[in-house]
Amino acid sequence: MFAAVFYMLLCPGIVLRADETLPLVFDYYGEIGCSHCDLFAEKILPAAEEAAGITAAANYHDILSTEGYARCEEELAMRGYSFKVFPVLVIGNNVYQGNSAIETNLPEELKFFAEHAEYRPRLPDIPETSGSSSFRLALIPVILAGLIDGVNPCAFATMLFFISWIASRGGGRKRMLLTGGAFIAGIFLAYMGIGFGLLGFMRTASGLEVLRRIVRYLFSSLALVFALFSLRDALLARTGKTAKMVLQLPKSIKRRIHSVIRENPAGTSAFPPLLFFSFAFTGIIVALLELACTGQIYFPTIAYMVQSSGELGPQVFWLLLYNLAFVLPLAGVLVLAIAGVEQQRVREWFSRHIAAGKLSMALLFLLLALLIWFSGV
């Protein structure tokens, strides 16, 4: 059997026929322990085998290892392919890259082998549109979550307070742009750091079946609970009872955030580098304090990222997009202030739309609960 498989690898154009000593054999290159790779071995492959009525012999390789990656590149090069994305399925005369392509074509490969006793002929090279389409669709919840998180009362109200305090210190528009930009940059860096830490933890957890299920059940349940609380808060906001909203920062943390902003040691400095780094550090501290509120959206969204893709590249890209979307409304407040728009007008607009914002959060939490649950199936 090994000699036949070796011959197949050396001569990819040859159509191999099945016999009693040569079952269907394929190579799977993935991140050993990731949720999607485990899902393939535990559910996708058995389902395809059952549908085709045959059993396949799978060789699993860790593509993140030096040996596994080199082997994968070698196999693809022999077949005239270049590596684009993992996981990679090498089966007979064909190569499939990415979860979508593998899940779509594996059943067809097994059925063809079962019916014709040979591997499916090599398919013509087709532009990869389905994978990119699903990737683009997966971006939508991430971007929406970041934008909605950026306008929730916790982050938005803090930014308004910061702009008001900066304006009261004087110094003109250039100073406001410098300090406000530094503050937003600090928030962005803090949330990226938090996101990387949580992403790393969830990726590690997803390598173990028990922990992966805990992540799925926990964060889908939390998102559903937050959806209900957000809906309740929306109803309270419509009746003017915003003080009774559940999903908001405690007054003690609000006071602490205001204190951190007021006590910035460079508040009266005219030295630009000192101003920038000082207010960036203030942004980092404020971001950590706000996490008790903004984390309600951030954490389930990261769980969705991990459940939706086992690949690190897309997860990091989604994390970056989320945080850019998160600071975009904050940057909008800064631009309005620099343009001379009165803070009172912005506050009034924000107050009028708290109920709508909370309703948007409720719908987002519900969407995240469904996505986390079903992407882990």
C-alpha positions, 0 to 999 in steps of 0.5 A: 500500500505504501509503495502505491501511495508513494507512486501516486505522489510521484506521478500525480497525473496517473489515475489510480485504481482501487483494489483490495490492498489499496483503499482510498488514501488522502493527506490532510494538512491542518493545525493539529488540535484546532476546532475545525481540524478536530471537527473534520476528523470527528464529524465531516469525514465520518459523515462523508464515509457513511454517505459514500459507503466506504472507509478512507485512510487518512494521514494527518500532518501538522502544517504548523511544524517545519516538517509538515509545512515542507511536506505540504509544499512539496506535494502541492508543487508536484501537482502544480499548485501553490500553497494558499491557505490551510487546511489542505486536503490532498486526495488522489489527483486533486488538492483542496485548500480551505475548509469550504473547498474541503467540505464541498469536495470531500463527499464527491471524491469519496462517492466517485471512488466508491462508484468507479473504484478509482480516484476522481480525475483532476478537476480544472483550476477554478477561481476560488470564489466560494471561500472568499465569499464566505470570508466576506460574509464572516466579516459583517458580524465582526464589523457590526460588533465593533461599530456597535461597541464603539457607540455603546454608552460606556465608550461613547460617554467616556469619549465625550467627557474626555473631549470636554475636558480637553476643550476646557484646557485650551490650546486650540485644534492642533492640541485637541487633535494630538491629545484626542488622537493619542487617547484613541490610539491608546484605547486601540492598542489596549483592546488589540492587546486584550484581544490577542490574549483572549484569542490565544486562550480560546485557540488553546482551549479549542484544541481540547474537546471539553474546553471547546464545548465550554467556550461554545456553550458559555459564550453563546449563553452569555450572548443570549443573556446579554441580548435579553438585558439589552432589550430590557435596557432599551425599554428602560431608555425609552421611558427615560430610566437610563439610570436603571439600565443593567449593562452599564459601568458602575458609578465607582468605575465611571468616577475612576475613569474621570479621575484618570483623565483629569489627573493626566500629568501632561495635561498642561504640557506644551511638549508634543511627544510628552502629550502624545505618550501621556494621553496614549497611556491614559487611553490604555488605562481607561480602556482597561477600566471600561472592559467591564462594559465593552467586554460584553460585546468584545468577548463573545465576538472573539469566541465567534472568530475562533469558532468560525475559523481555525486559521490564525490569519483570518482571526488576527485580521478580524481582530484588527477590523473589529478594533478599527470599527470600535474606535471609528465612532470615537474618532468621529466624536473627535472630528466633530469637536475639532470642526467646532460642533458643540458638545451639547449637541452631540450629547443630546443626539446621543441621549435621544438614541440610547434606546436605539443603541441598546436595541441594536446591541440586543440584536447583535447579541442574539446574532452572536449567540446563534453564530457561536452556537452553529459555527461550533456544530 
